[in-house]
Amino acid sequence: MTDTSPNIIYIYDLQQQYNIYVNREIATILGYSPIEIQAMGANFFSTLMHPDDLQNMPAEYARLARAVDGEIYDCEYRMRNTQGEWRWLYSRHFVFSRDLEGQIKCTIGAAQDITERKLAEAQLQQTYAELLQATRRKDEFLAAMSHELRTPLNAILGMTEILQEEIYGSINEKQMTALQTIENSGSHLLELINDVLDVAKIESGQVHLEISSISIASLCESSILFIQQQARKKNIQVDRVLPSNLPNIHVDERRIRQALINLLNNAVKFTPTGGQVTLEAMYPAPYEDNALSNTVEHIRLIVRDTGIGISPEDILKLFQPFIQIDSALNRKYEGTGLGLALVKNIVKLHGGEVWVTSEVGVGSCFTIDLPCRDVSHSNSDRL
């Protein structure tokens, strides 16, 4: 019966340290017949077991000497077959008999060949390590290149500003228009470079949060100032809903403002002329629809718009870096697809969550929940 098993079945004399019995499956896995295995006697493990695993045998013998009847014990080890290849075996064994003094005499067990699984695990670990290294190199490259690009671009923008102020002499209207085009294009390029740099820093773990206690109302008002001019050009009404009971919150003010400005910029960009954008703060966030644990109070920040909206299938693509939703509605809008990825990462660093609800042709609602507690033990924690 045991010779039909796909596993090695054995009875091992723990006191004499040799195999009393092994079935014929051992020949399939290791290439040795049961008679050859028994002939090896106490030299079985020292002859066939991998040196690294052989060092663990004294501890395994000691563990089995204390074995309890009925309990199953297992271990993994490597054995060399007749071709010189190392095969991984997984053994499960238990007490088979005891001597007159009650000491364990023999164990009985089954050994399964798990070589393919172990090789697959090793390959996965190697692939994962290679992916991590590639990701680190990519982040380091993006950070280095972004820095190298930003330095000369700042010089170009500075010189453009000097020329527009006519410090080096007067310029005509066409020259002024050309300089303004250079400045606008340069400023847009600088924003893109800064976004790339921020994404690279966050993904490589090089972001330092400067945590401080700030006013939520002041944070919202200062964020709106950044998009006010852009909204006026499109005749978009910008509203705020800021209750009087809003508390201070411990966050990195610059980073959370960056996240809010990104959401507000998107709201204005994707809202047609004459539309409406609203920034609302809620405290405490309703527990029944809170994306986070309801054991800690949260502040909720909401950015609503009456823009083009997002389809359900496209919502799944949001918050991923360098992903731009490709639809007839938003194809005319420029961008790198980094803004929402930055928002998600910044909020996540603060222990919060961000999500969106939307309807095509009606508008979108982006929601940020932030815990009302200090996420840092100092003002310069590295995350």
Residue pairs with C-beta under 8 A, 6 or more apart in sequence:
2 9
2 23
3 23
3 24
3 25
5 23
5 25
5 110
6 25
6 112
7 25
7 110
7 111
7 112
7 113
8 22
8 23
8 25
8 26
8 29
8 89
8 110
8 111
8 112
9 21
9 22
9 23
9 25
9 108
9 109
9 110
10 19
10 21
10 22
10 23
10 26
10 108
10 109
10 110
10 111
11 19
11 20
11 21
11 96
11 106
11 107
11 108
12 18
12 19
12 20
12 93
12 106
12 107
12 108
12 109
13 19
13 20
13 105
13 106
14 61
14 64
14 65
14 104
14 105
14 106
14 107
15 99
15 103
15 104
15 105
16 42
17 42
17 45
17 61
18 38
18 40
18 41
18 42
18 44
19 37
19 38
19 40
19 44
20 38
20 106
21 34
22 34
22 37
22 38
23 34
24 33
24 34
26 32
26 33
26 34
26 37
27 33
27 34
29 81
29 87
29 89
29 111
29 113
30 48
30 79
30 80
30 81
30 82
30 87
31 81
31 82
31 83
32 81
32 82
37 44
40 47
40 48
45 54
45 57
46 54
48 79
48 80
49 57
49 77
49 78
49 79
49 80
50 77
50 78
50 79
50 80
50 86
52 78
53 77
53 78
56 75
56 77
60 75
63 73
64 73
64 93
64 104
64 107
65 103
65 104
67 73
67 94
67 95
67 104
67 107
68 95
69 94
69 95
70 94
70 95
71 94
71 95
72 92
72 93
72 94
73 92
73 93
73 94
74 90
74 91
74 92
74 93
75 90
75 91
76 88
76 89
76 90
76 91
76 114
76 118
77 88
77 89
77 91
78 86
78 87
78 88
78 89
79 86
79 87
79 89
80 86
80 87
81 87
86 115
87 113
87 115
88 113
88 114
88 115
88 117
88 118
89 111
89 112
89 113
89 114
90 111
90 112
90 114
91 109
91 110
91 111
91 112
92 109
92 110
93 107
93 108
93 109
93 110
94 107
94 108
94 109
95 104
95 106
95 107
96 105
96 106
96 107
96 108
97 104
97 105
97 106
98 104
98 105
99 105
135 203
136 204
138 200
139 200
139 201
139 203
139 204
140 200
140 204
142 196
142 197
142 199
142 200
143 197
143 200
143 201
143 204
143 206
146 193
146 194
146 196
146 197
146 200
147 197
149 193
150 190
150 193
150 194
150 197
153 186
153 189
153 190
153 193
154 190
156 182
156 186
157 183
157 186
157 187
157 190
160 179
160 182
160 183
160 186
161 183
162 168
163 171
163 179
164 171
164 176
164 179
164 180
164 183
171 179
192 336
192 338
195 336
195 338
195 339
195 342
196 336
196 338
198 258
198 338
198 342
199 321
199 338
199 341
199 342
199 345
201 207
202 342
202 345
202 346
202 349
203 345
205 382
205 383
206 382
207 255
207 349
207 382
207 383
208 380
208 381
208 382
208 383
209 251
209 252
209 255
209 349
209 350
209 375
209 376
209 380
209 381
209 383
210 252
210 253
210 254
210 379
210 380
211 250
211 251
211 252
211 374
211 375
211 376
211 378
211 379
211 381
212 250
212 251
212 252
212 253
212 379
213 248
213 249
213 250
214 248
214 249
214 250
214 251
214 253
215 246
215 248
216 242
216 246
216 247
216 248
216 249
216 281
216 283
216 299
216 301
217 242
217 246
217 281
219 253
219 256
219 257
219 260
220 240
220 242
220 260
220 279
220 281
220 301
221 240
221 242
222 257
223 257
223 260
223 261
223 264
223 279
224 238
224 240
224 264
224 279
226 261
226 264
226 265
227 238
227 261
227 264
227 265
227 268
227 277
228 238
230 265
230 268
230 269
231 237
231 238
231 268
231 277
234 268
234 271
234 272
234 273
234 274
234 275
235 273
235 274
236 268
236 271
236 273
236 274
236 275
236 276
236 277
237 275
237 276
237 277
238 268
238 276
238 277
238 278
238 279
239 276
239 277
239 278
239 279
240 278
240 279
240 280
241 278
241 279
241 280
241 281
242 280
242 281
243 281
243 282
243 283
245 283
246 281
246 283
246 299
247 283
247 299
247 372
249 299
249 370
249 372
250 373
250 374
250 375
250 376
251 350
251 370
251 375
252 349
252 350
255 346
255 349
255 350
256 346
256 350
256 370
258 342
258 346
259 342
259 343
259 346
259 347
259 354
259 368
260 279
260 301
260 303
260 368
262 339
262 340
262 342
262 343
263 303
263 343
263 366
263 368
264 277
264 279
264 303
265 339
266 339
266 340
266 366
267 277
267 303
267 304
267 305
267 307
267 364
267 366
268 277
268 305
269 333
269 335
270 305
270 307
270 308
270 330
270 333
270 364
271 277
271 305
271 306
271 307
271 308
271 363
272 306
272 307
272 308
275 305
275 306
275 307
276 305
276 306
277 303
277 304
277 305
277 306
278 302
278 303
278 304
278 305
279 301
279 302
279 303
280 301
280 302
280 304
281 299
281 300
281 301
281 302
282 299
282 300
282 301
282 302
283 297
283 299
283 300
283 372
284 297
284 298
284 299
284 372
285 297
285 298
285 299
285 300
285 369
286 300
287 294
290 298
290 369
291 353
291 355
291 369
292 298
292 351
292 352
292 353
292 369
292 371
296 371
296 372
296 373
297 371
297 372
298 352
298 369
298 370
298 371
298 372
299 369
299 370
299 372
300 367
300 368
300 369
300 370
301 367
301 368
301 370
302 365
302 366
302 367
302 368
303 365
303 366
304 363
304 364
304 365
304 366
305 363
305 364
305 365
306 362
306 363
307 363
307 364
308 329
308 330
308 360
308 361
309 329
309 358
309 359
309 360
309 361
309 362
309 363
309 364
310 318
310 325
310 356
310 358
310 360
310 364
311 327
311 358
311 360
314 325
314 327
315 356
315 358
317 323
317 325
318 325
318 340
318 356
319 340
319 341
319 343
319 344
319 354
320 337
320 341
321 337
321 338
321 341
322 336
322 337
322 338
322 341
323 337
323 341
324 335
324 336
324 337
329 360
343 354
343 366
343 368
344 354
347 353
347 354
347 368
347 370
349 375
349 383
350 370
350 371
350 375
351 370
351 371
351 375
352 368
352 369
352 370
352 371
353 368
353 369
354 366
354 367
354 368
354 369
355 366
355 367
356 364
356 365
356 366
356 367
357 364
357 365
357 367
358 364
358 365
